[in-house]
Amino acid sequence: MSELQQLVEAAAELVKQARTVSAFTGAGISTESGLADFRSPGGLWDRYRIVTYPEFLASSDARQEYWSMRRELIPTLLEASPNPAHEGLAELERRGKLTGVITQNIDGLHQEAGNSNVIELHGTNRSAACLNCGRRWPIEEIQLRLEADDLDPHCPGCDGLIKPETVSFGQSMPAAAMDAAYALAASSDLMLMIGSALEVHPAASVPPFAAENGARLIFINRTETPYDELAQIVCRESAGEFMTLLVEELET
């Protein structure tokens, strides 16, 4: 039996024993959907300067820089499809095991796969909103404006600034989302952590918070995290392969 199969069988036992299972996901779960980790060499953050939220508010030049990066990013996000890791989590929900997904991702792939309770800690790229009046648009509509070289889009109603509903550097995390994440973590017997280095706070505090409240942890991530010692199972293999095997193992 391979080491991966041994880990999968051990994970399946933990899932079977748990009453409430949650998931915490980061950029690594979406790399198999063709979305590169923004922080990886050659990623967007290598090629574009990070525009902070205060800069975005204060400077048209900064907003144009920001939207130039988004003009490149948005089509990539919209073209991506859920991979077997996303689909595995959705299947666990359909089977009544998974109660919710907490994600650092902005790609909307968990919802597309079929998960219904998704807590998006860093917001979503699927929509944009006016920072003044709150009017919202599908991101596809804003992309049309960007492609027409409107790189500082304003609200047609109130002339307020338009921004994707994502959390930028220097912007406060949505308190309601963090509260919901901690509540889900506290109620979980088991948390699957997939594809996060657990380096970006406060989001990274969620899995250890779950452990403090009695949850067992399964970590599926290519690299080490600061909290590996808290996990009952640590797997460095493909998240898609692991989740496919886990779903199959739970059928036996």
C-alpha contacts under 8 A as a table, 3 or more apart, distances in Angstrom:
res1	aa1	res2	aa2	distance
1	M	5	Q	6.34
1	M	6	Q	6.79
2	S	5	Q	5.20
2	S	6	Q	6.35
3	E	6	Q	5.07
3	E	7	L	6.29
4	L	7	L	5.12
4	L	8	V	6.17
4	L	235	C	7.61
4	L	237	E	7.47
4	L	242	F	7.62
5	Q	8	V	4.95
5	Q	9	E	6.13
5	Q	245	L	7.75
6	Q	9	E	5.22
6	Q	10	A	6.24
7	L	10	A	5.13
7	L	11	A	6.06
7	L	233	I	6.96
7	L	235	C	7.18
8	V	11	A	4.98
8	V	12	A	6.06
8	V	242	F	6.75
8	V	245	L	6.65
8	V	246	L	5.56
8	V	249	E	7.41
9	E	12	A	5.04
9	E	13	E	6.40
9	E	246	L	7.38
9	E	249	E	6.70
10	A	13	E	5.24
10	A	14	L	6.58
10	A	233	I	7.82
11	A	14	L	5.12
11	A	15	V	6.27
11	A	218	I	7.14
11	A	233	I	7.09
11	A	246	L	7.31
12	A	15	V	5.03
12	A	16	K	6.13
12	A	246	L	6.12
12	A	249	E	6.45
12	A	250	L	5.92
13	E	16	K	5.09
13	E	17	Q	6.19
14	L	17	Q	5.12
14	L	18	A	6.17
14	L	190	L	7.43
15	V	18	A	5.23
15	V	21	V	7.17
15	V	97	K	7.76
15	V	190	L	7.16
16	K	19	R	7.94
16	K	250	L	7.67
18	A	21	V	6.50
18	A	189	D	5.51
18	A	190	L	6.16
19	R	97	K	7.26
19	R	188	S	7.88
19	R	189	D	6.38
20	T	97	K	6.38
20	T	98	L	6.58
20	T	99	T	6.35
20	T	187	S	7.21
20	T	188	S	5.06
20	T	189	D	5.36
20	T	190	L	6.58
21	V	97	K	5.95
21	V	98	L	4.75
21	V	99	T	5.92
21	V	100	G	7.65
21	V	188	S	5.57
21	V	189	D	6.07
21	V	190	L	4.84
21	V	191	M	5.71
21	V	192	L	7.60
22	S	98	L	5.49
22	S	99	T	5.62
22	S	100	G	5.20
22	S	101	V	5.88
22	S	102	I	7.71
22	S	184	L	7.25
22	S	185	A	7.12
22	S	188	S	6.17
22	S	190	L	6.43
22	S	191	M	4.83
22	S	192	L	6.36
23	A	89	L	7.83
23	A	98	L	7.61
23	A	100	G	6.52
23	A	101	V	4.72
23	A	102	I	6.02
23	A	191	M	5.27
23	A	192	L	4.57
23	A	193	M	5.81
23	A	194	I	7.47
24	F	101	V	5.89
24	F	102	I	4.68
24	F	103	T	5.56
24	F	104	Q	7.99
24	F	191	M	7.03
24	F	192	L	6.16
24	F	193	M	4.72
24	F	194	I	6.27
24	F	206	V	7.98
24	F	207	P	7.27
25	T	28	G	7.71
25	T	29	I	6.52
25	T	101	V	7.45
25	T	102	I	6.36
25	T	103	T	4.67
25	T	104	Q	6.25
25	T	105	N	7.32
25	T	193	M	5.82
25	T	194	I	4.81
25	T	195	G	5.70
25	T	196	S	6.18
26	G	29	I	6.09
26	G	30	S	7.80
26	G	103	T	6.01
26	G	104	Q	5.07
26	G	105	N	5.80
26	G	194	I	6.46
26	G	195	G	4.77
26	G	196	S	4.27
26	G	197	A	7.75
27	A	30	S	5.58
27	A	31	T	6.73
27	A	36	A	7.86
27	A	37	D	5.63
27	A	104	Q	7.16
27	A	105	N	6.01
27	A	195	G	5.80
27	A	196	S	6.22
28	G	31	T	5.35
28	G	32	E	7.87
28	G	37	D	6.75
28	G	194	I	7.02
28	G	195	G	3.67
28	G	196	S	5.95
28	G	221	N	7.15
28	G	222	R	7.92
29	I	32	E	6.77
29	I	85	A	6.65
29	I	86	H	7.44
29	I	194	I	6.04
29	I	195	G	4.74
29	I	196	S	7.94
29	I	239	A	6.46
29	I	240	G	7.84
30	S	33	S	5.10
30	S	34	G	6.92
30	S	35	L	5.70
30	S	36	A	7.69
30	S	82	P	7.67
30	S	83	N	7.40
30	S	195	G	7.95
31	T	34	G	5.18
31	T	35	L	4.66
31	T	36	A	5.31
31	T	37	D	6.65
32	E	35	L	7.07
32	E	83	N	6.29
32	E	240	G	7.36
33	S	80	A	5.80
33	S	81	S	5.91
33	S	82	P	6.17
33	S	83	N	5.51
34	G	80	A	6.58
35	L	76	T	7.32
35	L	77	L	7.19
35	L	80	A	7.15
36	A	40	S	7.12
36	A	43	G	6.60
37	D	40	S	5.32
37	D	43	G	6.60
38	F	43	G	4.82
38	F	44	L	5.40
38	F	45	W	5.80
39	R	43	G	5.88
39	R	44	L	7.41
39	R	45	W	6.01
39	R	46	D	7.38
40	S	43	G	5.17
40	S	46	D	7.89
41	P	46	D	6.53
42	G	45	W	7.77
42	G	46	D	5.52
42	G	47	R	6.90
43	G	46	D	5.36
43	G	47	R	6.79
44	L	47	R	5.19
44	L	48	Y	5.93
44	L	69	M	7.59
45	W	48	Y	5.31
45	W	49	R	6.53
45	W	50	I	6.69
46	D	49	R	7.62
48	Y	69	M	6.71
50	I	66	Y	7.68
50	I	169	F	7.84
51	V	55	E	6.27
51	V	56	F	6.55
51	V	62	A	6.48
51	V	63	R	7.80
51	V	65	E	7.49
51	V	66	Y	6.00
51	V	169	F	7.44
52	T	55	E	5.23
52	T	56	F	6.22
52	T	168	S	6.30
52	T	169	F	4.91
52	T	170	G	5.57
52	T	171	Q	7.70
53	Y	56	F	4.95
53	Y	57	L	6.31
53	Y	168	S	5.68
53	Y	169	F	5.89
53	Y	170	G	5.18
53	Y	171	Q	5.48
54	P	57	L	5.21
54	P	58	A	6.21
54	P	170	G	6.67
54	P	171	Q	7.74
55	E	58	A	5.10
55	E	59	S	5.84
55	E	62	A	6.10
55	E	63	R	7.70
56	F	59	S	5.87
56	F	60	S	7.38
56	F	62	A	5.64
56	F	63	R	5.11
56	F	66	Y	7.58
57	L	63	R	7.77
57	L	161	L	7.87
58	A	62	A	7.94
59	S	62	A	5.16
59	S	63	R	6.33
60	S	63	R	4.99
60	S	64	Q	6.19
60	S	152	D	6.66
61	D	64	Q	5.15
61	D	65	E	6.29
62	A	65	E	5.02
62	A	66	Y	6.12
63	R	66	Y	4.90
63	R	67	W	6.02
63	R	151	L	7.32
63	R	152	D	5.92
64	Q	67	W	5.12
64	Q	68	S	6.00
64	Q	151	L	4.93
64	Q	152	D	5.48
65	E	68	S	5.20
65	E	69	M	6.65
66	Y	69	M	5.43
66	Y	70	R	6.42
67	W	70	R	4.72
67	W	71	R	5.90
67	W	146	L	7.35
67	W	151	L	5.63
67	W	152	D	7.09
68	S	71	R	5.12
68	S	72	E	6.74
68	S	146	L	7.84
68	S	151	L	6.69
69	M	72	E	5.37
69	M	73	L	6.26
70	R	73	L	4.75
70	R	74	I	5.70
71	R	74	I	5.78
71	R	75	P	7.44
71	R	143	Q	6.51
71	R	146	L	6.13
71	R	147	E	7.14
72	E	75	P	6.60
72	E	76	T	7.34
73	L	76	T	5.42
73	L	77	L	6.41
74	I	77	L	5.21
74	I	78	L	6.16
74	I	125	N	7.50
74	I	139	I	7.80
74	I	143	Q	7.25
75	P	78	L	5.05
75	P	79	E	6.02
76	T	79	E	5.29
76	T	80	A	6.40
77	L	80	A	5.42
77	L	107	D	5.89
77	L	125	N	7.89
78	L	107	D	7.70
78	L	126	R	7.97
80	A	109	L	7.88
81	S	109	L	6.66
81	S	112	E	7.80
82	P	85	A	7.76
82	P	86	H	5.60
82	P	87	E	6.60
82	P	109	L	5.34
82	P	110	H	7.15
82	P	112	E	6.80
82	P	113	A	5.72
83	N	86	H	5.48
83	N	87	E	6.22
83	N	240	G	6.64
84	P	87	E	4.82
84	P	88	G	5.80
84	P	239	A	7.94
84	P	240	G	4.61
84	P	241	E	7.20
84	P	243	M	6.81
84	P	244	T	6.28
85	A	88	G	5.06
85	A	89	L	6.48
85	A	239	A	5.60
85	A	240	G	4.10
85	A	241	E	7.40
85	A	242	F	7.63
85	A	243	M	5.33
85	A	244	T	7.05
86	H	89	L	5.33
86	H	90	A	6.37
86	H	109	L	7.08
86	H	110	H	5.82
86	H	113	A	6.03
86	H	240	G	7.74
87	E	90	A	5.01
87	E	91	E	6.13
87	E	110	H	7.98
87	E	113	A	5.46
87	E	114	G	7.54
88	G	91	E	5.03
88	G	92	L	6.31
88	G	240	G	7.86
88	G	243	M	5.31
88	G	244	T	6.13
88	G	247	V	6.42
89	L	92	L	5.08
89	L	93	E	6.45
89	L	98	L	7.26
89	L	115	N	7.35
89	L	243	M	7.56
90	A	93	E	5.12
90	A	94	R	6.33
90	A	110	H	7.47
90	A	113	A	6.06
90	A	114	G	5.26
90	A	115	N	4.98
91	E	94	R	4.96
91	E	95	R	6.25
91	E	247	V	7.57
92	L	95	R	5.12
92	L	96	G	6.48
92	L	97	K	5.38
92	L	98	L	5.29
92	L	247	V	7.46
93	E	96	G	5.10
93	E	97	K	5.52
93	E	98	L	4.38
93	E	99	T	6.47
93	E	100	G	7.73
93	E	115	N	6.72
94	R	97	K	7.57
94	R	98	L	7.92
95	R	98	L	7.75
96	G	99	T	7.48
98	L	101	V	7.97
99	T	117	N	7.19
100	G	115	N	7.52
100	G	116	S	7.53
100	G	117	N	4.87
100	G	118	V	5.93
100	G	119	I	7.65
100	G	184	L	7.34
101	V	110	H	7.93
101	V	115	N	7.57
101	V	117	N	6.31
101	V	118	V	4.80
101	V	119	I	6.14
102	I	118	V	5.94
102	I	119	I	4.72
102	I	120	E	6.26
102	I	121	L	7.12
102	I	181	A	6.18
103	T	118	V	7.23
103	T	119	I	6.17
103	T	120	E	5.23
103	T	121	L	6.06
103	T	122	H	7.81
104	Q	120	E	6.24
104	Q	121	L	5.37
104	Q	122	H	5.52
104	Q	203	A	7.18
105	N	108	G	7.50
105	N	120	E	6.91
105	N	121	L	7.70
105	N	122	H	6.59
105	N	123	G	7.72
105	N	124	T	7.58
106	I	120	E	7.10
106	I	122	H	6.43
106	I	123	G	5.79
106	I	124	T	4.25
106	I	125	N	5.28
106	I	126	R	7.74
106	I	166	T	6.89
107	D	124	T	6.41
107	D	125	N	6.00
107	D	126	R	7.09
108	G	111	Q	5.66
108	G	112	E	6.44
108	G	124	T	6.65
108	G	125	N	7.46
108	G	126	R	6.82
109	L	112	E	4.85
109	L	113	A	6.04
110	H	113	A	5.12
110	H	114	G	6.45
110	H	115	N	5.59
110	H	118	V	7.15
111	Q	114	G	5.10
111	Q	115	N	4.97
111	Q	116	S	6.23
111	Q	118	V	7.06
112	E	115	N	7.43
115	N	118	V	6.65
119	I	177	A	6.11
119	I	180	A	7.18
119	I	181	A	6.64
120	E	123	G	5.15
120	E	124	T	6.88
120	E	177	A	6.68
121	L	173	M	7.13
121	L	174	P	7.00
121	L	177	A	5.70
121	L	178	M	6.48
121	L	203	A	6.98
122	H	166	T	5.62
122	H	167	V	4.92
122	H	173	M	6.99
122	H	174	P	7.79
123	G	165	E	5.55
123	G	166	T	4.13
123	G	167	V	5.77
124	T	127	S	6.60
124	T	164	P	7.41
124	T	165	E	5.41
124	T	166	T	5.12
125	N	128	A	7.33
125	N	139	I	6.88
125	N	164	P	5.98
125	N	165	E	6.19
125	N	166	T	6.09
126	R	138	P	6.17
126	R	139	I	5.31
126	R	140	E	7.95
126	R	164	P	7.87
126	R	165	E	7.77
127	S	136	R	6.82
127	S	137	W	5.62
127	S	138	P	4.45
127	S	139	I	4.47
127	S	140	E	7.99
127	S	164	P	5.96
127	S	165	E	5.95
128	A	136	R	5.63
128	A	137	W	5.36
128	A	138	P	6.40
128	A	139	I	5.74
128	A	142	I	7.49
128	A	162	I	6.61
128	A	163	K	5.39
128	A	164	P	3.87
128	A	165	E	5.07
129	A	134	G	5.70
129	A	135	R	5.48
129	A	136	R	4.24
129	A	137	W	6.27
129	A	162	I	5.48
129	A	163	K	5.65
129	A	164	P	6.23
129	A	165	E	6.33
130	C	133	C	5.73
130	C	134	G	4.80
130	C	135	R	5.30
130	C	136	R	6.51
130	C	154	H	7.63
130	C	155	C	6.03
130	C	160	G	5.86
130	C	161	L	5.62
130	C	162	I	4.41
130	C	163	K	6.51
131	L	134	G	5.81
131	L	160	G	6.19
131	L	161	L	5.62
131	L	162	I	6.05
131	L	163	K	6.96
132	N	158	C	7.49
132	N	160	G	5.11
132	N	161	L	6.90
133	C	158	C	7.00
133	C	160	G	7.18
135	R	155	C	7.98
137	W	141	E	6.58
137	W	142	I	7.26
138	P	141	E	5.70
138	P	142	I	7.17
139	I	142	I	5.14
139	I	143	Q	6.15
139	I	164	P	7.39
140	E	143	Q	4.98
140	E	144	L	6.50
141	E	144	L	5.36
141	E	145	R	6.89
142	I	145	R	5.15
142	I	146	L	6.36
142	I	153	P	7.82
143	Q	146	L	4.93
143	Q	147	E	6.11
144	L	147	E	5.16
144	L	148	A	6.32
145	R	148	A	5.04
145	R	149	D	6.58
145	R	150	D	5.33
145	R	151	L	7.60
145	R	153	P	7.31
146	L	149	D	5.01
146	L	150	D	4.94
146	L	151	L	5.43
146	L	153	P	7.81
147	E	150	D	7.22
150	D	153	P	5.84
152	D	161	L	7.97
153	P	161	L	6.78
153	P	162	I	5.96
154	H	159	D	5.15
154	H	160	G	5.46
154	H	161	L	4.84
154	H	162	I	5.42
155	C	158	C	5.68
155	C	159	D	4.54
155	C	160	G	5.09
155	C	161	L	6.26
155	C	162	I	6.18
156	P	159	D	5.74
163	K	166	T	7.93
167	V	171	Q	6.02
167	V	172	S	7.26
167	V	173	M	6.51
168	S	171	Q	5.30
173	M	177	A	7.97
173	M	178	M	7.52
174	P	177	A	5.45
174	P	178	M	6.53
175	A	178	M	5.21
175	A	179	D	6.09
176	A	179	D	5.10
176	A	180	A	6.11
177	A	180	A	5.07
177	A	181	A	6.10
178	M	181	A	4.96
178	M	182	Y	6.21
178	M	203	A	7.63
179	D	182	Y	5.26
179	D	183	A	6.16
180	A	183	A	5.05
180	A	184	L	6.13
181	A	184	L	5.19
181	A	185	A	6.07
181	A	206	V	7.05
182	Y	185	A	4.99
182	Y	186	A	6.00
182	Y	206	V	6.35
182	Y	209	F	7.32
182	Y	210	A	7.69
183	A	186	A	5.15
183	A	187	S	6.33
184	L	187	S	5.22
184	L	188	S	6.32
185	A	188	S	5.27
185	A	191	M	7.53
185	A	206	V	6.72
185	A	207	P	7.19
185	A	209	F	6.88
185	A	210	A	4.67
185	A	213	N	7.88
185	A	215	A	7.87
186	A	209	F	7.23
186	A	210	A	5.39
186	A	213	N	5.55
186	A	214	G	7.88
186	A	215	A	7.74
187	S	213	N	7.99
188	S	191	M	6.62
188	S	210	A	6.93
188	S	214	G	7.96
188	S	215	A	5.80
189	D	214	G	6.64
189	D	215	A	4.34
189	D	216	R	6.18
190	L	215	A	4.86
190	L	216	R	4.66
190	L	217	L	5.80
190	L	218	I	7.70
191	M	207	P	7.22
191	M	210	A	7.35
191	M	215	A	6.61
191	M	216	R	6.34
191	M	217	L	5.02
191	M	218	I	6.33
192	L	217	L	6.05
192	L	218	I	4.86
192	L	219	F	6.15
192	L	220	I	7.54
193	M	196	S	7.24
193	M	207	P	7.27
193	M	217	L	7.17
193	M	218	I	6.01
193	M	219	F	4.77
193	M	220	I	6.06
193	M	221	N	7.80
194	I	219	F	6.11
194	I	220	I	4.78
194	I	221	N	5.80
194	I	239	A	6.85
195	G	220	I	6.36
195	G	221	N	4.82
195	G	222	R	7.26
195	G	239	A	7.43
196	S	199	E	7.88
196	S	221	N	6.49
196	S	225	T	7.92
197	A	221	N	7.39
197	A	223	T	6.86
197	A	224	E	6.87
197	A	225	T	5.12
197	A	226	P	7.85
198	L	201	H	7.77
198	L	203	A	7.65
198	L	204	A	4.52
198	L	205	S	7.72
198	L	225	T	5.98
198	L	226	P	6.98
198	L	227	Y	7.80
199	E	204	A	5.93
199	E	225	T	7.67
199	E	226	P	7.76
200	V	203	A	6.13
200	V	204	A	5.55
201	H	204	A	4.98
201	H	205	S	6.47
202	P	205	S	5.57
202	P	206	V	7.69
203	A	206	V	5.87
204	A	207	P	6.84
204	A	208	P	7.95
205	S	208	P	5.67
205	S	209	F	6.05
206	V	209	F	4.99
206	V	210	A	6.24
207	P	210	A	5.02
207	P	211	A	6.39
207	P	217	L	7.54
208	P	211	A	4.93
208	P	212	E	6.16
208	P	227	Y	7.06
208	P	230	L	7.28
209	F	212	E	5.01
209	F	213	N	6.37
210	A	213	N	5.14
210	A	214	G	6.54
210	A	215	A	5.31
210	A	216	R	7.87
211	A	214	G	5.12
211	A	215	A	4.62
211	A	216	R	6.12
211	A	217	L	6.93
211	A	230	L	7.09
212	E	215	A	7.23
216	R	231	A	6.74
216	R	232	Q	6.46
217	L	230	L	7.03
217	L	231	A	4.56
217	L	232	Q	5.68
217	L	233	I	6.85
218	I	231	A	5.65
218	I	232	Q	6.04
218	I	233	I	4.81
218	I	234	V	6.06
218	I	235	C	7.97
219	F	228	D	7.32
219	F	231	A	6.40
219	F	233	I	6.14
219	F	234	V	4.71
219	F	235	C	6.12
220	I	234	V	6.01
220	I	235	C	4.73
220	I	236	R	5.98
220	I	237	E	7.11
220	I	238	S	7.89
220	I	239	A	6.19
220	I	242	F	7.98
221	N	224	E	7.25
221	N	234	V	7.71
221	N	235	C	6.33
221	N	236	R	5.19
221	N	237	E	7.12
221	N	238	S	7.88
221	N	239	A	7.24
222	R	235	C	7.59
222	R	236	R	4.45
222	R	237	E	6.31
222	R	238	S	7.49
223	T	236	R	6.67
224	E	228	D	6.78
225	T	228	D	5.58
226	P	229	E	7.98
227	Y	230	L	5.59
227	Y	231	A	7.34
228	D	231	A	5.46
228	D	234	V	6.93
229	E	232	Q	7.94
231	A	234	V	6.44
237	E	241	E	7.54
237	E	242	F	7.00
238	S	241	E	5.25
238	S	242	F	6.13
239	A	242	F	5.06
239	A	243	M	6.05
240	G	243	M	5.33
240	G	244	T	6.11
241	E	244	T	5.17
241	E	245	L	6.20
242	F	245	L	5.27
242	F	246	L	6.03
243	M	246	L	4.88
243	M	247	V	6.13
244	T	247	V	5.40
244	T	248	E	6.35
245	L	248	E	5.04
245	L	249	E	6.01
246	L	249	E	5.00
246	L	250	L	6.21
247	V	250	L	5.22
247	V	251	E	6.72
248	E	251	E	5.33
248	E	252	T	7.15
249	E	252	T	5.47
